[in-house]
Amino acid sequence: MSVLQQTPVTAPASAPRRRYRRQDRSGYLFLLPWFLGMLFTIIPFFASLYLAFTDYNLLNPPEWIGLDNFREMLADERLMRSLRVTVIYTVVSVPLSLAAALGVAMVLQQGIRGLPVYRAIFYLPSLLGSSVAVVILWRYLFGVDGVINKGLAWLGIAGPAWTTDPSHALTTLIILHVWTFGSPMVIFLAGLRQIPAAYYEAASVDGAGPWRRFRSITLPLLSPIIFFNLVQSLIASLQTFTQGFVMSGGTGGPADSTLFYNLYLYLRGFTQFDMGYASAMAWVLFVLIAVLTAVNFLAARWWVFYDD
């Protein structure tokens, strides 16, 4: 008696390859908008690098001048003032906004009723803080006859000319930046929820007070979130433009007290049509942000703690 042996029918070896090719084509199709958008970024990116070494006024062809734009920057007093304004704004506003964000996040972490409502209320300013409408509203609030000065007058305090006095104009923008702490607050709140409550309970049993628990438990375990918010805030603050432009009417006044670096870059490029110089300024800012970010990452090994 013979036994019939049936061999299994297998698909051709090329079938899986054809299926993978179809999947690859689908993936590239979904990535196509990103590749197209990247072209609109890469081309101006390298074009600005070339223009940084040229004399270009938008009307005549670029003329190669080498490092002259960068040499001129070293002697440009107004550029130095804009850099000083940007540094002061960043050094003061970033720590204050992060402290406010962490403080509010810790209050919301206590489990108060209506948490989603409060979270949305505190987050909303971060969506609107850099908009033109909010900066215009801010200018009216801090005007000579604005709500802030009227409130101070009711307390018997003579309010200053916030927006027209060079010694106070930047302060109004710092207050605006601190007011928009909602985005880091939401991130801090998410980080606080990842800290096990058992750590705080064990510390309380050992007699640790609120400040000791905050310093020994909250800050170390939250340090990666603090680091992330710090880097993001530094990069955003160094690129501030809209607030200074709207508050000063595009001049950086009064007396260049709100002349941010990006605002001066805009004035040189689109008001004086010195695109070569503006491109050089843009690359200096790019390098400055890259260096500060690298320094933060190098310093993070001494104060940022990860679970592993």
Secondary structure, DSSP 4 states (H G I P E B T S, - for coil): ---PPPPPP---THHHHHHHHHHHHHHHHHHHHHHHHHHHHHHHHHHHHHHTTEE--SSS--EE-TTHHHHHHHT-HHHHHHHHHHHHHHHHHHHHHHHHHHHHHHHHTTT-TTHHHHHHHHHHHHHHTTSHHHHHHHHHHTSTTSHHHHHHHHTT-----TTTSTTTHHHHHHHHHHHT-HHHHHHHHHHHTTS-HHHHHHHHHTT--HHHHIIIIIHHHHHHHHHHHHHHHHHHHHT--HHHHHHHTTS--STTTT--HHHHHHIIIIIS--HHHHHHHHHHHHHHHHHHHHHHHHHHHHH-----
